[in-house]
Amino acid sequence: MRLLPLTAVIALVVLPGSAAAAAESAPAGASGFTITDPRIKESSGLAASRIHPGVYWTHNDSDDGPYVYAVDSATGKTVARVTLTGIGTPRDVEAISLGPDGQLYVGDIGDNLNGTWDHVWIYRFPEPKQLADVTVKAEQFTVKYADGARNAEALMVHPVTGRVYIASKSEDKGGLYEGPKELSASGTNVFRRVADLPWVTDGAFSPDGGRLTLRGYFFAKTYPWKDGKPEGEGERVDAPWQGQAESVTYSADGGTLLFGSEGESSRVVAVPVKPASGGSGTPAPAKPGATPAAGAPGPAGEQGGGGFTKGAAVLAVGTVLVLGAKRLLRRRPRD
């Protein structure tokens, strides 16, 4: 979680409301799963396992170490911690994605000072077949942007082509960057801008590769994916309000979007995927009364799926600003 853009802060502060109003508007009987591991305090990315039903991979934002955690959505408990070796000291890990090669890609791509670091890194390792604490040797890839250094929090691997994309985080000039066809561990991987985007904190491709969903602090949209780019203005997703909105992924079957946030005992909220308006092979929404797919912890209606209330916004802004400022001040650029 980082400091919010000034325009967003102003928009929140002028909204009327109260903590009581926020509490009154909270949905009754909300369901989902809560990440219970006290070591996971800054969950900043999510990726659904393809070989372990109902399991989601996540990681801390920073100041943790070279660790990736597997969380069982049925219990919220950590069922594996992977320790990465063969890499340097992680600086600002922001995203995780699973490629068609069965490997997990971890994006050490954050840059809170917007250009302090002239390169960032991606780490890659095979998704473990057994869920247990394990140490693995990961590959490390050096990344630079064709148009200069920038901050980013979203990394997405296309589930068909295997190509890696990064979405930069900027209030006025965010963009989608495409990596080379194949990453090289021996040289620099130059990512080139292919599309303009809004302020993005995470993104995910649908399992069939036909759609790209992006989220920010106050929005989420799904775009048709065509010719290596998102198409059109995107369709609004009824994402939940989360004070530290940092992650999104599709469930393994593509029928549900999972939205996560930072913070201790953070919740992951499920939102059923809407059918594509243009019809692109996207799964149809579940029928009323149907049992959610493995790893899909419940319908959005049970968790306040659409937007956020004015009272909740006012309640959250103070916490967001304080936490963001505190974390920004305690960080220092590393070589």
C-alpha positions as CSV (number, residue, x, y, z in Angstrom):
1,M,0.0,0.0,0.0
2,R,1.3,3.4,-1.0
3,L,0.2,7.0,-0.5
4,L,-2.9,7.8,-2.5
5,P,-2.9,10.4,-5.3
6,L,-3.9,13.8,-4.1
7,T,-7.0,13.9,-6.2
8,A,-8.2,10.7,-4.7
9,V,-7.6,11.9,-1.2
10,I,-9.6,15.2,-1.9
11,A,-12.4,13.2,-3.4
12,L,-12.7,11.0,-0.3
13,V,-12.4,13.8,2.3
14,V,-15.3,15.8,0.9
15,L,-17.7,12.8,1.1
16,P,-20.1,13.0,4.0
17,G,-20.6,10.0,6.2
18,S,-19.6,8.4,9.5
19,A,-18.2,5.3,11.0
20,A,-21.7,4.4,12.2
21,A,-23.0,4.7,8.7
22,A,-20.3,2.5,7.4
23,A,-21.1,-0.1,10.0
24,E,-24.8,0.0,9.3
25,S,-24.1,-0.5,5.6
26,A,-21.9,-3.6,6.1
27,P,-23.5,-6.8,4.7
28,A,-24.8,-9.3,7.2
29,G,-23.4,-12.8,7.2
30,A,-20.5,-11.8,4.9
31,S,-18.5,-14.8,3.8
32,G,-15.1,-15.3,2.3
33,F,-11.8,-16.3,3.6
34,T,-9.4,-14.5,5.9
35,I,-5.7,-14.9,5.7
36,T,-4.9,-16.0,9.3
37,D,-1.1,-16.3,9.2
38,P,0.4,-13.5,11.4
39,R,3.4,-13.5,9.1
40,I,1.3,-12.3,6.2
41,K,0.8,-8.6,7.1
42,E,1.0,-7.0,3.6
43,S,-0.5,-9.5,1.1
44,S,0.1,-7.7,-2.1
45,G,-0.6,-10.3,-4.8
46,L,-2.8,-13.4,-5.4
47,A,-2.5,-16.3,-7.8
48,A,-4.8,-19.3,-7.9
49,S,-3.1,-22.7,-7.9
50,R,-3.9,-25.0,-10.8
51,I,-2.7,-28.2,-9.1
52,H,-4.0,-27.6,-5.6
53,P,-7.7,-26.8,-5.6
54,G,-8.7,-23.9,-3.5
55,V,-5.2,-22.8,-2.8
56,Y,-3.9,-19.3,-3.5
57,W,-0.4,-18.0,-3.6
58,T,0.5,-14.7,-2.0
59,H,3.5,-12.8,-0.6
60,N,4.2,-9.8,1.6
61,D,4.8,-6.4,0.0
62,S,8.2,-5.6,1.6
63,D,10.5,-6.1,4.6
64,D,9.7,-9.8,4.8
65,G,12.3,-11.8,2.8
66,P,12.3,-14.1,-0.2
67,Y,9.1,-15.9,0.8
68,V,5.9,-17.0,-1.0
69,Y,3.0,-18.4,0.9
70,A,0.3,-20.9,-0.1
71,V,-3.1,-20.2,1.6
72,D,-5.9,-22.7,1.8
73,S,-9.2,-20.8,1.1
74,A,-11.2,-23.4,3.0
75,T,-9.5,-22.5,6.3
76,G,-7.5,-19.3,5.6
77,K,-4.4,-21.1,6.9
78,T,-1.0,-21.2,5.3
79,V,-0.2,-24.7,4.0
80,A,3.2,-24.0,2.6
81,R,5.9,-21.4,2.7
82,V,8.4,-21.3,-0.2
83,T,11.8,-19.8,0.5
84,L,13.6,-18.5,-2.7
85,T,17.3,-18.8,-3.1
86,G,19.5,-17.8,-6.1
87,I,18.2,-14.3,-6.0
88,G,19.3,-11.0,-4.4
89,T,17.5,-9.3,-1.5
90,P,13.9,-8.4,-2.6
91,R,13.2,-4.7,-2.5
92,D,9.5,-4.2,-3.1
93,V,7.6,-7.3,-4.1
94,E,4.2,-6.3,-5.5
95,A,2.7,-9.1,-7.7
96,I,2.5,-12.8,-8.4
97,S,1.1,-14.7,-11.4
98,L,1.1,-18.3,-12.6
99,G,2.2,-19.0,-16.2
100,P,1.2,-21.7,-18.6
101,D,4.5,-23.3,-18.0
102,G,3.4,-24.2,-14.5
103,Q,5.8,-21.7,-13.0
104,L,5.1,-18.9,-10.6
105,Y,6.3,-15.4,-11.5
106,V,7.0,-13.0,-8.7
107,G,7.3,-9.3,-9.5
108,D,9.8,-7.3,-7.4
109,I,8.7,-4.2,-9.4
110,G,7.7,-1.6,-6.9
111,D,9.5,1.8,-6.9
112,N,7.8,4.2,-4.4
113,L,10.1,7.1,-5.5
114,N,9.2,6.7,-9.2
115,G,12.5,6.2,-10.9
116,T,14.9,5.7,-8.1
117,W,15.8,2.2,-9.4
118,D,16.8,1.9,-13.1
119,H,15.9,-1.8,-13.0
120,V,13.6,-4.1,-11.2
121,W,13.3,-7.9,-11.1
122,I,11.1,-10.9,-11.8
123,Y,11.6,-14.2,-10.0
124,R,10.4,-17.5,-11.4
125,F,10.1,-21.0,-9.9
126,P,8.0,-24.1,-10.5
127,E,4.8,-24.3,-8.5
128,P,5.5,-27.0,-5.9
129,K,3.6,-30.2,-6.4
130,Q,3.6,-30.9,-2.7
131,L,2.3,-28.4,-0.2
132,A,5.0,-28.1,2.5
133,D,7.6,-25.6,3.6
134,V,10.4,-25.9,1.1
135,T,13.4,-24.0,-0.3
136,V,13.8,-23.7,-4.0
137,K,16.3,-22.1,-6.4
138,A,14.6,-19.4,-8.4
139,E,15.6,-17.7,-11.7
140,Q,16.1,-14.0,-11.5
141,F,15.3,-11.7,-14.5
142,T,16.4,-8.1,-14.7
143,V,13.8,-5.8,-16.1
144,K,14.0,-2.2,-17.6
145,Y,11.3,-0.1,-19.3
146,A,12.0,1.2,-22.8
147,D,10.8,4.7,-21.7
148,G,12.5,4.9,-18.4
149,A,12.1,3.8,-14.8
150,R,8.7,3.8,-13.1
151,N,6.7,2.4,-10.2
152,A,4.5,-0.7,-10.8
153,E,2.4,-3.0,-8.8
154,A,0.8,-5.4,-11.3
155,L,2.4,-8.3,-13.2
156,M,0.4,-10.6,-15.4
157,V,1.5,-13.7,-17.3
158,H,-0.8,-14.5,-20.3
159,P,-2.1,-18.1,-19.7
160,V,-1.8,-19.0,-23.4
161,T,1.2,-17.2,-24.8
162,G,3.2,-17.1,-21.6
163,R,4.2,-13.5,-22.3
164,V,4.7,-11.3,-19.2
165,Y,3.1,-7.9,-18.8
166,I,3.6,-5.2,-16.2
167,A,1.1,-2.3,-15.5
168,S,2.8,0.8,-14.2
169,K,1.2,2.8,-11.4
170,S,0.8,6.5,-12.2
171,E,-2.1,9.0,-11.7
172,D,-1.7,10.6,-15.1
173,K,0.4,8.3,-17.3
174,G,0.0,4.7,-16.3
175,G,0.7,2.1,-19.0
176,L,0.7,-1.6,-19.9
177,Y,4.2,-2.9,-20.7
178,E,4.9,-6.0,-22.7
179,G,7.9,-8.1,-22.1
180,P,10.0,-10.0,-24.7
181,K,8.6,-13.2,-26.1
182,E,10.9,-15.1,-23.7
183,L,12.6,-13.8,-20.6
184,S,16.3,-14.0,-20.5
185,A,18.2,-14.7,-17.2
186,S,21.5,-13.6,-18.7
187,G,20.6,-10.2,-20.1
188,T,18.3,-7.2,-19.5
189,N,14.6,-7.7,-20.4
190,V,13.2,-4.5,-22.0
191,F,9.5,-4.0,-21.5
192,R,7.8,-1.8,-24.0
193,R,4.6,0.3,-23.6
194,V,1.6,-1.1,-25.5
195,A,-1.4,0.6,-24.0
196,D,-2.4,3.4,-21.6
197,L,-4.0,2.5,-18.3
198,P,-5.5,4.2,-15.2
199,W,-4.0,3.9,-11.7
200,V,-3.5,0.2,-11.3
201,T,-2.6,-1.8,-8.2
202,D,-3.0,-5.3,-9.7
203,G,-4.3,-7.3,-12.6
204,A,-5.1,-10.8,-13.8
205,F,-5.9,-12.6,-17.0
206,S,-8.9,-15.0,-17.2
207,P,-7.7,-18.6,-17.5
208,D,-8.6,-18.7,-21.2
209,G,-6.6,-15.6,-21.9
210,G,-9.6,-13.8,-23.3
211,R,-10.0,-11.1,-20.7
212,L,-7.8,-8.9,-18.5
213,T,-9.1,-7.6,-15.2
214,L,-7.4,-4.6,-13.6
215,R,-8.0,-3.1,-10.2
216,G,-7.1,0.2,-8.5
217,Y,-7.9,1.7,-5.2
218,F,-11.4,2.8,-6.3
219,F,-12.2,0.8,-9.4
220,A,-12.0,-2.5,-11.2
221,K,-12.6,-3.2,-14.9
222,T,-12.5,-6.1,-17.2
223,Y,-11.2,-5.6,-20.8
224,P,-11.4,-8.0,-23.8
225,W,-7.9,-9.1,-24.7
226,K,-7.2,-8.8,-28.4
227,D,-4.0,-8.8,-30.5
228,G,-1.9,-8.5,-27.4
229,K,-3.7,-5.5,-25.9
230,P,-6.7,-4.6,-23.8
231,E,-9.6,-3.5,-26.0
232,G,-12.0,-0.6,-25.5
233,E,-12.9,1.2,-22.2
234,G,-13.5,-2.0,-20.2
235,E,-16.6,-3.1,-18.2
236,R,-17.0,-2.2,-14.6
237,V,-16.6,-5.0,-12.1
238,D,-18.5,-4.8,-8.8
239,A,-15.4,-5.0,-6.7
240,P,-15.5,-4.6,-2.9
241,W,-14.3,-1.5,-1.2
242,Q,-11.0,-2.4,0.5
243,G,-8.9,0.2,2.3
244,Q,-5.7,-1.2,1.0
245,A,-6.8,-2.7,-2.3
246,E,-3.8,-4.5,-3.6
247,S,-4.6,-7.8,-5.4
248,V,-6.9,-9.6,-7.8
249,T,-6.9,-13.0,-9.4
250,Y,-9.3,-15.4,-11.1
251,S,-10.3,-18.7,-9.6
252,A,-8.8,-21.7,-11.4
253,D,-12.0,-22.3,-13.2
254,G,-12.4,-18.7,-14.3
255,G,-15.9,-18.3,-12.7
256,T,-14.9,-16.0,-9.9
257,L,-12.7,-13.0,-9.2
258,L,-10.9,-12.9,-5.9
259,F,-10.0,-9.4,-4.5
260,G,-7.5,-9.1,-1.7
261,S,-5.9,-6.4,0.5
262,E,-3.0,-5.7,2.8
263,G,-3.2,-5.7,6.6
264,E,-3.2,-8.3,9.3
265,S,-5.9,-10.9,9.0
266,S,-6.9,-9.5,5.6
267,R,-9.9,-10.8,3.8
268,V,-10.2,-12.1,0.3
269,V,-13.6,-11.3,-1.3
270,A,-15.2,-13.3,-4.1
271,V,-17.1,-11.7,-7.0
272,P,-18.8,-13.9,-9.6
273,V,-17.6,-13.2,-13.2
274,K,-20.1,-11.6,-15.4
275,P,-20.6,-13.0,-18.9
276,A,-18.7,-11.1,-21.5
277,S,-20.9,-8.6,-23.4
278,G,-19.1,-9.4,-26.6
279,G,-19.1,-13.2,-25.9
280,S,-15.4,-14.3,-25.7
281,G,-15.6,-17.7,-24.2
282,T,-15.8,-16.5,-20.7
283,P,-17.6,-18.7,-18.2
284,A,-21.2,-18.0,-17.5
285,P,-22.1,-16.8,-13.9
286,A,-23.2,-19.5,-11.5
287,K,-26.9,-20.3,-11.3
288,P,-28.8,-19.2,-8.2
289,G,-28.2,-21.6,-5.3
290,A,-25.2,-23.2,-7.1
291,T,-22.2,-24.3,-5.0
292,P,-19.2,-22.0,-5.6
293,A,-16.3,-23.6,-7.4
294,A,-13.3,-24.8,-5.4
295,G,-11.4,-21.8,-4.1
296,A,-14.4,-19.4,-4.7
297,P,-15.4,-18.5,-1.2
298,G,-18.9,-17.2,-1.8
299,P,-20.9,-14.7,-3.9
300,A,-20.2,-11.0,-3.9
301,G,-23.6,-10.2,-2.6
302,E,-22.6,-11.8,0.7
303,Q,-19.6,-9.5,0.9
304,G,-20.7,-6.1,-0.2
305,G,-19.4,-6.8,-3.7
306,G,-20.3,-3.5,-5.4
307,G,-18.4,-0.4,-4.7
308,F,-18.1,1.3,-1.3
309,T,-20.2,3.6,0.9
310,K,-19.5,7.2,1.6
311,G,-19.2,6.5,5.3
312,A,-16.8,3.7,4.7
313,A,-14.6,6.0,2.6
314,V,-14.4,8.6,5.3
315,L,-13.6,5.9,7.9
316,A,-10.9,4.4,5.7
317,V,-9.1,7.4,4.4
318,G,-7.4,8.3,7.7
319,T,-6.1,4.7,8.2
320,V,-4.9,4.5,4.6
321,L,-3.0,7.8,4.8
322,V,-1.4,7.0,8.1
323,L,-0.3,3.5,7.1
324,G,0.9,4.7,3.7
325,A,2.9,7.6,5.1
326,K,4.4,5.3,7.9
327,R,5.5,2.7,5.4
328,L,6.9,5.2,2.9
329,L,9.0,7.0,5.6
330,R,10.5,3.7,6.9
331,R,11.7,2.7,3.4
332,R,15.0,3.5,2.0
333,P,16.3,2.8,-1.5
334,R,18.6,-0.2,-1.7
335,D,21.3,-1.0,-4.2
